[in-house]
Amino acid sequence: MSDSNYTGLEFLTALKNGEVPASPMAHTIPMKLIDVSLGKATYEVQPSPEHMNIQGGVHGGFYATVLDTVTGSAAHSLLGAGVNYGTIDLNVKMIRPMQVNKNYYAQAELINAGRNIITTEGKIIDNQGKVYAFASATLMVIHKK
């Protein structure tokens, strides 16, 4: 079945259930969708040694990619079949270092949904709920003609 036959929530639910393949980026940055509902999404993520920067920490691009994915998924969950979206602004704040080979959770939720612009926010947390990074995202709704 084509992606355009699914609503955003149906597509993300199928992704979570393993009924549609994960994106190539979900293999580069290990991300697994574990929960989704209207306006909300949660991924399990785990940085590995391949995600380290030259100074030995988890690269900022890892944080940003994970937060872009989860905030985008929260927006995607609201969309009708055949409607797309694209991130037009992502503001990321990294507040503590993540560790390689440790599980984290990326969570996002809706702030506001308009006809053409959706705003979401997300965070990366550990099992105890400690925040490692947070972000706000603005996404453009792309209506097909």
C-alpha positions as CSV (number, residue, x, y, z in Angstrom):
1,M,0.0,0.0,0.0
2,S,1.3,3.4,-0.9
3,D,2.1,5.9,1.9
4,S,-0.5,8.3,0.4
5,N,-3.2,5.8,1.3
6,Y,-2.6,6.2,5.0
7,T,-3.4,9.1,7.3
8,G,-0.4,10.2,9.2
9,L,-1.5,8.4,12.3
10,E,-2.3,5.2,10.4
11,F,1.2,5.3,8.7
12,L,3.0,5.9,12.0
13,T,1.0,3.1,13.7
14,A,2.0,0.8,10.9
15,L,5.6,1.9,11.3
16,K,5.4,1.2,15.0
17,N,3.9,-2.2,14.4
18,G,6.6,-3.1,11.8
19,E,4.1,-3.2,8.9
20,V,6.0,-0.6,6.9
21,P,9.8,-0.3,6.8
22,A,11.7,2.2,8.8
23,S,13.4,5.1,6.9
24,P,17.1,4.7,6.0
25,M,17.8,7.4,8.6
26,A,16.4,5.2,11.3
27,H,19.2,2.8,10.6
28,T,21.9,5.5,10.5
29,I,20.6,7.0,13.8
30,P,19.0,4.0,15.6
31,M,15.4,5.1,16.3
32,K,12.4,2.9,17.0
33,L,8.9,4.3,17.2
34,I,7.4,2.8,20.4
35,D,4.3,5.0,20.9
36,V,2.1,7.3,18.8
37,S,-1.2,9.0,19.2
38,L,-2.8,12.2,17.8
39,G,-0.2,14.9,18.3
40,K,2.2,12.8,20.3
41,A,5.1,10.4,19.5
42,T,7.8,8.5,21.4
43,Y,10.9,6.9,20.0
44,E,13.5,4.7,21.7
45,V,17.1,5.8,20.7
46,Q,20.6,4.6,21.4
47,P,23.8,6.4,20.4
48,S,26.6,4.1,19.4
49,P,30.4,4.8,19.0
50,E,29.7,5.7,15.4
51,H,27.8,8.8,16.6
52,M,30.7,10.2,18.6
53,N,32.3,13.5,17.6
54,I,36.1,14.2,17.4
55,Q,36.1,15.1,21.1
56,G,34.6,11.8,22.2
57,G,31.0,12.9,22.9
58,V,27.8,12.1,21.1
59,H,27.6,14.4,18.1
60,G,25.1,17.3,18.1
61,G,23.8,16.0,14.8
62,F,22.5,12.9,16.7
63,Y,20.5,15.0,19.1
64,A,19.2,17.2,16.2
65,T,18.2,14.3,14.0
66,V,16.4,12.5,16.8
67,L,14.5,15.6,17.8
68,D,13.6,16.5,14.2
69,T,12.2,13.0,13.7
70,V,10.1,12.9,16.9
71,T,8.8,16.5,16.5
72,G,8.0,15.7,12.9
73,S,6.2,12.5,13.9
74,A,4.0,14.4,16.3
75,A,3.0,16.7,13.4
76,H,2.7,13.8,11.0
77,S,0.2,12.1,13.3
78,L,-2.3,14.9,12.6
79,L,-2.2,14.8,8.8
80,G,-4.7,13.3,6.4
81,A,-3.9,10.8,3.7
82,G,-1.7,12.2,1.0
83,V,-0.7,15.3,3.0
84,N,3.0,15.8,3.6
85,Y,5.0,18.1,5.8
86,G,8.5,19.5,6.1
87,T,10.5,21.0,8.9
88,I,11.1,24.7,8.4
89,D,12.6,25.5,11.8
90,L,14.2,23.3,14.4
91,N,15.6,24.9,17.6
92,V,17.7,22.4,19.6
93,K,19.2,22.9,23.1
94,M,21.6,20.2,24.3
95,I,21.9,20.4,28.1
96,R,23.8,17.3,29.1
97,P,25.9,14.7,27.4
98,M,24.4,11.5,26.2
99,Q,26.4,8.2,26.7
100,V,27.0,5.7,23.9
101,N,25.2,2.3,24.2
102,K,22.6,3.7,26.6
103,N,18.9,3.8,25.9
104,Y,17.1,7.1,25.7
105,Y,13.6,8.2,24.8
106,A,12.6,11.0,22.5
107,Q,9.1,12.4,23.2
108,A,7.2,15.1,21.3
109,E,3.8,16.7,21.4
110,L,1.8,19.2,19.6
111,I,1.8,22.8,20.6
112,N,-0.4,24.3,17.8
113,A,-1.8,23.1,14.5
114,G,-3.0,25.5,11.8
115,R,-3.9,24.8,8.2
116,N,-0.4,25.4,6.9
117,I,1.9,25.5,10.0
118,I,2.2,23.0,12.9
119,T,4.3,23.7,16.0
120,T,5.6,20.9,18.2
121,E,8.1,20.4,21.0
122,G,10.2,17.5,22.0
123,K,12.8,16.2,24.4
124,I,15.3,13.4,24.9
125,I,15.2,11.8,28.3
126,D,16.6,8.8,30.1
127,N,14.8,6.1,32.0
128,Q,14.6,8.4,35.1
129,G,13.1,11.3,33.1
130,K,16.3,13.4,33.2
131,V,16.3,15.7,30.2
132,Y,19.3,15.7,27.9
133,A,18.1,17.9,25.1
134,F,14.9,19.7,24.0
135,A,13.6,21.3,20.9
136,S,10.8,23.3,19.3
137,A,9.9,22.7,15.7
138,T,7.9,24.5,13.1
139,L,6.6,22.4,10.3
140,M,5.0,23.4,7.0
141,V,2.0,21.3,5.9
142,I,2.3,20.4,2.2
143,H,-1.1,20.0,0.6
144,K,-1.0,18.1,-2.7
145,K,-3.0,19.6,-5.5
